[in-house]
Amino acid sequence: MAGAVEAFADLVADSLRVLGPDHPDTLTARNNLAFWRSRPRRGRLRTTRREDE
């Protein structure tokens, strides 16, 4: 997962430089980066509670 974050961060930087901030591909890359950054890290305890407990 850390590899995905690094790859999308590099892609966002390149897209901004080459395509500009408002290009659809740049916006997609930024969205994908935000998605991977928001994912819980492997091994991290989730503290959500089930409704039926």
C-alpha positions in Angstrom: 0.0 0.0 0.0 2.9 2.4 0.7 4.0 1.7 -2.8 0.7 2.9 -4.2 0.8 6.1 -2.2 4.3 6.9 -3.4 3.4 6.0 -7.0 0.3 8.2 -7.0 2.2 11.1 -5.4 4.8 10.9 -8.2 2.0 10.7 -10.8 0.3 13.8 -9.3 3.5 15.8 -9.4 4.1 14.8 -13.0 0.5 15.4 -14.0 0.5 18.9 -12.5 3.8 19.8 -14.3 2.8 18.4 -17.7 -1.0 18.7 -17.8 -1.9 21.4 -15.3 -4.1 21.4 -12.2 -7.5 21.3 -13.9 -6.8 18.5 -16.4 -9.1 15.5 -15.9 -6.2 13.0 -15.6 -4.6 15.2 -13.0 -7.8 15.3 -11.0 -8.2 11.5 -11.3 -4.6 11.0 -10.0 -5.3 13.3 -7.1 -8.5 11.4 -6.3 -6.6 8.1 -6.4 -3.9 9.5 -4.1 -6.4 10.7 -1.6 -8.1 7.2 -1.7 -4.9 5.4 -0.9 -3.9 7.8 1.8 -7.2 7.3 3.5 -7.0 3.5 3.6 -6.2 2.0 7.0 -2.7 0.6 7.2 -2.3 -3.1 7.4 -2.2 -4.3 10.9 -3.9 -1.3 12.3 -6.7 -2.0 14.7 -10.1 -0.9 13.5 -12.2 0.5 16.2 -15.6 0.4 14.6 -18.5 -1.2 16.5 -21.0 -3.6 15.0 -24.6 -2.7 15.3 -25.7 -6.2 16.5 -23.3 -6.3 19.4 
